[in-house]
Amino acid sequence: MMDRIALILTIIGAINWGSIGIFQFDIVSWIFGGQDAIVSRIIYTLVGLAGLWCISLLFREREQISDTADRR
């Protein structure tokens, strides 16, 4: 469950960074009232933590990831 949440937040962050790079438009700050808004800062922090969590996916054994998918 934690892997999915982290992956979703990382995807949100990637889309936001893409929109900043291509259009110079920060979606998160636009939705939540600017970069200094507390909600925006919480979202940025959660996306950053999710990115750190996703680093662990690189170092997990392949069998462990497959076992999770088989349980569904």
JOMO-V109167 format. One record per pair of residues at least 12 apart in sequence whose C-alpha atoms are under 6 Angstrom apart, sorted by sequence separation. I is the first residue (numbers start at 1). J is the second residue. D is the distance in Angstrom with one decimal. If there is no record, write none. Layout:
i->I j->J d->D
i->I j->J d->D
//
This chain:
i->13 j->47 d->5.9
i->10 j->47 d->5.7
i->9 j->47 d->5.2
i->10 j->50 d->5.9
i->10 j->51 d->5.7
i->6 j->50 d->4.4
//
